[in-house]
Structure formats: C-alpha cells, structure tokens
Amino acid sequence: MALNNDFAGFNSAPKSEGILFIFFIGTEVFSMGDKLKTRVILGLAIFSVILMLTNLNSCGTTRSQEKKWRFEMAQRLDSEEKANKAQMEQSASAAKLQKCGEQLQESEKALDAARKALLQEQAVNANLRGEIDKVSKLKDALEEDLKTALAANVKAAKPRK
C-alpha cells in the first residue's frame, strides 16, 4: 500500500489489523482493504454532497425568508407611516372642525343678535308708521278744520262789504 507523501512526517503511520482506521487530510486511509476504502470514501463523498446540497438549500431558504421578512418589514413601515400620516391628518381635521364649530357658534350668536336688532328696528318702524299715520290723520283733520274755518271766515268776511 502506497502512502501519500503530502505531509512530511506522516508517511510512517503504523499498520494495524481490523476495522480501526485513521484519516489525515490529504493522506490515504490506513489499514483497510481497497474495496472497503473505496466504499467508505464513496459513502463519505455522497454524504458530503448531501450535506452540501442541504446546506445550499438551507442558505437559499434563509435568503428567501430574509427577503420575505425584509419585504414584510418594509410594508409594515409603509403602513405605519401611512397610519401616522392619516392620524395626523385626522387630528388636524378635528382641530379644523372644532374651529369651524366655534366660528359657527359665533356666527349664530351674531345672527341672533342681528335678528333681535332687526325685530327691534321693525317694531320701532311700526311704531313710527303708526305715529306717522296718526300725525297724517291729525294733519288731514286740521286741514279740514282749517278749510271749514277759512270757508266760514270767508263767508263771514263777504257780508261786510
């Protein structure tokens, strides 16, 4: 059996009988038959390939999960930003609504005061119209009395001639 001389000092390994074997990186398996050695190496190679494929699959799964996680986090952040913006707009709208409500109350008070003033003015106007009507009637009566007195005075003045 030939030894691989990749590592100096390890080329004089002891030979032992049985299933005991020792592996060194870059060296051959000692104390085994060629068939068994080939089967073990083939089994280890297949096992290594399976582990490598499992590792690659795991890495790919991890990457896809990380991408999904990052996408979900981005969506959550966007949703939170939209919710915060909507909440800020809602509070601003509530403040504007409250201001408009206060302005409406002030306008209603001013309208009520204007209505009361209008009613008072209308009452004053009605009283003044009544007074004007009374004064007009008195004026008409006085004019009639004046006409009758003038006519009586004219009749009384005519016989003097």
C-alpha positions in Angstrom: 0.0 0.0 0.0 1.4 3.3 -1.1 1.2 6.3 1.2 0.6 9.8 0.0 3.6 11.9 1.0 1.7 15.3 1.1 2.6 15.7 4.8 6.1 15.1 5.8 6.4 13.1 8.9 3.1 11.3 8.5 4.4 8.8 5.9 5.4 6.2 8.6 2.0 5.5 10.1 1.7 2.2 11.9 -0.2 -0.6 10.2 -2.9 -2.2 12.3 -5.3 -5.1 11.6 -9.1 -4.8 11.9 -11.6 -2.0 11.4 -9.6 0.7 13.1 -8.7 3.4 10.6 -7.2 6.9 10.9 -7.9 9.8 8.5 -5.5 12.6 7.8 -6.3 15.4 5.4 -4.5 14.7 2.1 -3.5 11.2 3.2 -4.9 7.8 2.5 -6.8 5.6 4.9 -4.6 3.1 6.6 -5.2 -0.5 7.4 -8.2 -1.1 5.1 -8.8 -3.0 2.0 -9.2 -1.2 -1.3 -12.9 -2.2 -1.7 -13.8 -1.1 1.8 -11.7 2.0 1.4 -13.5 2.9 -1.9 -16.9 2.2 -0.3 -16.1 4.4 2.7 -14.7 7.2 0.5 -17.7 6.9 -1.8 -20.1 7.0 1.2 -18.4 10.0 2.7 -18.4 11.8 -0.7 -22.1 11.1 -1.1 -22.7 12.2 2.5 -20.6 15.3 1.9 -22.6 16.1 -1.3 -25.9 15.6 0.6 -24.7 17.8 3.4 -23.5 20.4 0.9 -26.8 20.3 -1.0 -28.7 20.5 2.3 -26.5 23.5 3.3 -27.1 25.2 -0.1 -30.9 24.6 0.2 -30.8 25.9 3.7 -29.0 29.0 2.6 -31.4 29.5 -0.3 -34.4 29.1 2.1 -32.8 31.5 4.5 -32.3 34.1 1.8 -35.8 33.8 0.6 -37.1 34.0 4.2 -34.9 37.1 4.7 -36.3 38.7 1.5 -39.8 37.9 2.6 -39.0 39.3 6.1 -37.5 42.5 4.6 -40.4 43.0 2.3 -42.9 42.5 5.1 -40.9 44.9 7.3 -40.9 47.5 4.5 -44.7 47.0 4.1 -45.2 47.4 7.9 -43.1 50.5 7.9 -45.1 51.9 5.0 -48.3 51.0 6.7 -47.2 52.6 9.9 -46.1 55.8 8.1 -49.5 55.9 6.3 -51.3 55.3 9.6 -49.3 58.0 11.3 -50.0 60.4 8.4 -53.7 59.6 8.5 -53.8 60.1 12.2 -52.0 63.4 11.9 -54.5 64.5 9.2 -57.4 63.3 11.3 -56.2 65.3 14.3 -55.6 68.4 12.0 -59.1 67.9 10.6 -60.6 67.5 14.1 -58.9 70.8 15.1 -60.2 72.5 11.9 -63.7 71.0 12.6 -63.6 72.4 16.2 -62.5 75.8 14.9 -65.3 75.8 12.3 -67.8 74.7 15.1 -66.7 77.6 17.2 -66.9 80.0 14.3 -70.4 78.6 13.5 -71.5 79.3 17.1 -70.1 82.8 16.9 -71.9 83.4 13.6 -75.1 82.0 15.1 -74.8 84.4 18.0 -74.1 87.3 15.7 -77.1 86.2 13.6 -79.3 86.0 16.6 -78.2 89.5 17.7 -78.8 90.9 14.2 -82.3 89.3 14.2 -83.1 90.8 17.6 -81.9 94.2 16.4 -83.9 93.8 13.2 -87.0 92.9 15.2 -86.5 95.9 17.4 -86.0 98.1 14.4 -89.1 96.7 12.8 -91.0 97.4 16.0 -89.7 100.9 16.0 -90.6 101.4 12.4 -94.1 100.0 13.0 -94.5 102.5 15.9 -93.2 105.3 13.7 -95.6 104.3 10.9 -98.4 104.4 13.5 -97.3 107.8 14.7 -97.0 109.0 11.1 -100.5 107.7 10.4 -101.8 109.5 13.5 -100.0 112.7 12.5 -101.3 112.4 9.0 -104.9 111.9 10.2 -104.4 114.8 12.6 -103.0 116.9 9.7 -105.9 115.9 7.5 -108.3 116.7 10.3 -106.6 120.0 10.9 -106.6 120.8 7.2 -110.3 120.1 7.1 -110.9 122.2 10.2 -108.8 124.9 8.6 -110.7 124.7 5.4 -114.0 124.9 7.2 -112.8 127.7 9.4 -111.4 129.5 6.3 -114.7 128.9 4.5 -116.6 130.2 7.5 -114.2 133.1 7.7 -114.6 133.9 4.0 -118.4 133.7 4.4 -118.2 136.0 7.4 -115.9 138.4 5.6 -118.1 138.7 2.5 -121.1 140.2 4.1 -119.1 143.1 5.4 -118.9 144.7 2.1 
